Amino acid sequence: MVSMSSRMVEIADFPSVNLGNTRSLYVYLPPSYHVNTEKRYAVLYMHDGQHVFSADVTGESWEMHETADRLVSEGRMEEIIIVGIATVPHQRLNEYFHDNPRMHEVTDPPFAGEQYEAFIIEEVMPYMNATFRTLQGPEHTAMMGSSAGGIVTYNIGFRRPEIFGSPFS
């Protein structure tokens, strides 16, 4: 009997041409990933990646790996790949907000939401598709975040439904 468990991979110092910085990507690979080498997986991209799988001094963990493992074992969801995209200190709000005159009331420009969107679509997604066995297309690609990460998810989702469309139902 083969014991299957999920695995975590960190891609440290992932560079961004669009944003001019680097950050870590944290990748959850589902239990069957290394057993069934022909299978491809839907992908969930998550903001605030440093908190998706573990806690640090700036916040608690969402424990997404434990939740995904549990839901898969209960038959409540299919296995997926989860990509936690870490923030860059002191850039989070600027990267998560698209330029909108009303946002000027909350924080000062420049807003880099469009550059962050391009970073995900033009840099992170092609890397993930080339490196891991992903399913592509909006029916297999979703995005998730909370707080400011929820705002950027909302903005990108409405701007790019041809890329992010899966509810993973």
N, C-alpha and C positions, 0 to 999 in steps of 0.2 A: 504494500500500500504506500503510495506517494503522499507525503504530507505537503499540502499546499498552503502557503501563506503569502500575504501581500509583501511587497518590498518598497522601500523608499530609496530614491536616488536624488542627490543634490548636484545640480550643475551650478558651481560657484562662479562668480564673476562673469555672468553671461552679458556680453556687450550689446549696447544699443547704439546704432548709428542715428536713429530718429531722435533719441533723447540725450545722446552724448554722455552716457554713464553706464555703469554695470550694476548687476544685482544677481541674487541667487534665484534659481528656479528649483522648486521642490516637486518631485514627481512621484506619485503613488502609482505603482504597478499592481494590478489585481492578482489574486491568488493563482489563477491559471496562466498568467503571462509567460512564465518560464517553463511551463509544462506543455502547453499547446502552442507551439511556435508558428502555427499557421493562422491562428486567430487574430483578428484585428478588433480594436476597441474604440468606442465612442470616447470623446474627451470633454472634460469639464475644466474650464480655465477659471481660476479663482484669484481674486486680488488679496492683498495683505498676506501673501504667501508665507511669511515667517510665522504666522499664527494658524495656518491651515492644519498643520500636523503636530505642532508643539508650542509650548508657551515660552516666553522670554521675559526680560525685565519690563518690556513695554506692554505686555498683554497676555491674556489667557489663550489657550489653544481651542480650536474648533474640533479637534480630534476626528477629522474627516476620514482618516484611514480606518479608525475603529468603527465609525458609523457605516461606512461603505462595506466593510467586511461583514458587519452584523446584518445589514439589509440584504446583501447577496446571500448569506447563509440562510436567511429566512425566506428566500425566494421572492423578495419584495422589489428587487431591482437587478438588472443585468450588471455584469462587471464592466467597469469603465476605468479609464486612466484619468487621474486628477492632477492638474498642474497648478501648484501654488506659486504665483508670481510675487516675489518679495518687493517691498517698497524700498525706496532710497530715502534715508533720513532727510528730513526737512524738504522733501519734494512731493510728499504724498498728496497734499491738497491740490497743488498746482497740476500734478499729473492726472488726478482723478476728476478734475473739472474741465469741461469744454467751455470755451469762451461764450459767455452769456452776460449781457449787461446787468442782470439782476445779481449775478455772482459777485460783482464789484462791491455790493453792499456787505458781503460776508468776508471776503478775502481779496487781497490785491493781486492783479495780474502780474506776470504773464501766466495764462492758463495753458497747460500743455496737454489737455485732454485729447486733442486730435493727434498729437505726436505719440502719446501713449497708446492710442487706438492703433496707429500705424505700427508701432513697436510690436504689439500683440499680433496683428494680422500679417505684417511683412517680415517679422523677424522671429518671434516665438513660435508661431504656428508652423512655418516652413521647417524650422529646426525640429520641432516635435514630429512632424510628418516624415521627415527624413531619418530620424534617429529611432523612433518607436513605431510599433505596428498600430497605427491609428486608422480609424474610419474617417473619411472626409465628407464634407457636405453639411449643410445646415441641420439636417435631420440627425446628425451624429455629433454636433458641436454645441456646447452650451457655455454660459458664463455665469458667475455668481460672486456676490460680494455683499458686505453689510456696511451700513453707515455711508461714508464717502465712497467706499467700494461698491455699494448698492447704487449710488448715483451714477458712477461711471459705467456700471453694468447696464443700467437703464438707458443711458445715452448711447452707448455703443450698440446695444441690442436694437434700439429703434432706428439708428443710423445704418446698421449693417445686418438686416434680417436675412440677407442672402448668404451670410456666413454663420451667424449664431441663431439657431432656430429650435434646437432640441429642448423639450421639457423633460427628457428622459423618463417618460411615463411608462 
